[in-house]
Amino acid sequence: MMGDAAPVIMWFRRDLRLHDNHALAAAASSGRPVVPLFILEDGNDGAMPYGAAQAWWLHRSLEGLAARLEAIGSRLILRRGSTADIIFAIAAETGAAAVFWNRRHDACGIEIDSALKADLRARDIDAQSFAGQLLHDPTRLKTKTGGSYKVFTPFWRALQQGGEPDTPIDAPQSVLSPARFPGSDRLDDWSLLPTRPDWASRFGEVWTPGEDGAQARLSDFVGDRIGDYGRARDFPAIDGTSQLSPHLAFGEISPAVLWHSTRLDDSSRGTEGVVTFRKELAWRDFSYHLLYHHRKLDRENIDRRFDVFEWREDEEYFAAWTKGLTGYPIVDAGMRQLWKHGYMHNRVRMIAASFLIKDLLIDWRRGEQWFRDTLLDADPASNAASWQWVAGCGADAAPFFRIFNPVLQGEKFDPDGAYVKTFVPELAEMPAKYVHRPFEAPAPILKQAGVALGTDYPQPLVDHRAARDRAMQAFARIKGVHADEGD
């Protein structure tokens, strides 16, 4: 269907879905033709660029969004460049009288959107922004004194007391199209997919980007695995997590849909699993709450005492960490899973992050940047908040002296070494007793497993106990502490 009224531009960002998309619903119900638009922002105006891994996902997700829009009689327009220039160019080409979008909450995004909204209204173009990317707007929840939350538990209580998130809204069945759509870039011309080499070739073994993939993943999780989520999510060899985080990061599914899909209306669902999963959704909201109140969350310590911490600059050690060649199998398995599938199990993320920060004394910001570039689910709030949490310099932080022992963590959460053997195949024949400590295995055991340390698999970069002592000494120089070995 086509309409003659002045169109409304529906500006998609990290909300690549039709279902529970408030801006799209408002545009579709306005009675005007709709011009769906996605802009690959060039970063010159401060917009946060996509990491290399996320560029792969973006290509696939935009293909899915375009197909879903075509199914309801519309078309996705692609443009690349300066946000404001493109918006005004499309408005001029189509005669659009309005621009709708869903809010984003990173500092640069807020700045871009606020300036654009003011400029549009100054030109008598209606500009409206909508909620729906979080359970609650980050400005809504405040402490009793009117301040921001710095600890998750009271934030979680306040979120629960704030009432249920809005009920998700249906996808529009159709939208009016303009008499003529503006020109569009070709998605292939954006070169988002790696080619030489195609390091993302294995991503498709695990992931199906797009709204359809998100709905299928949710159905599988809620139907089969949420009941045991509270326990199973800590064991990386078990398919115990939702694996919805990349879909959530791209807005292919909304947090409200996830929340309402886990209602306790079925006795077969375990209460503990549902509550734990909802807390994970709330942690994402909490991270955005922190980002809103600490605009430089990815660059500045929330605890400013860490500004004088003595980080080491060791490129050899950092490179070994990124490649999964630290000599600690659980760390290496996680980093290699990241290379292979663009993803790392959450428990292993904490172990790998702790190792970089505390065993190697490398600045948490380097790890945050690496994850941002290599994780398919990289999120500007959750990524930064989680790295600060591990480093002990963030809000609600695990104290710095809570140092994960990578051997004990591996033995506790991957007891038979199944996860390690999947991603570190050179240790596939190591017996469970030594799979997390091959450097302690007797020579006959190593020979039988076909492992020559230093050749087939590296010796440890550092001795963990000595590295822990070194980290504690560095930390003691900013405040006095006692070590606490994390098991």
Secondary structure, 3 states (H helix, E strand, C coil): CECCCCCEEEEECCCCCCCCCHHHHHHHCCCCCEEEEEEEECCCCCCCCCCHHHHHHHHHHHHHHHHHHHHCCCCCEEEEECHHHHHHHHHHHHCCCEEEEECCCCHHHHHHHHHHHHHHHHCCCEEEEECCCCCCCCCCCCCCCCCCCCCHHHHHHHHHHCCCCCCCCCCCCCCCECCCCCCCCCHHHHCCCCCCCCCCCCHHHCCCCCHHHHHHHHHHHHHHHHHHHHHHCCCCCCCCCCCCHHHHHCCCCCHHHHHHCCCCCCCCCCHHHHHHHHHHHHHHHHHHHHHHHCCCCCCCCCCHHHHHCCCCCCHHHHHHHHHCCCCCHHHHHHHHHHHHHCCCCHHHHHHHHHHHHHHCCCCHHHHHHHHHHHCCCCCCCHHHHHHHHHHCCCCCCCCCCEEECHHHHHHHHCCCCHHHHHHCHHHCCCCCCCCCCHHHCCHHHHHHHCCCECCCECCCCCCHHHHHHHHHHHHHCCCCCCCEEEC
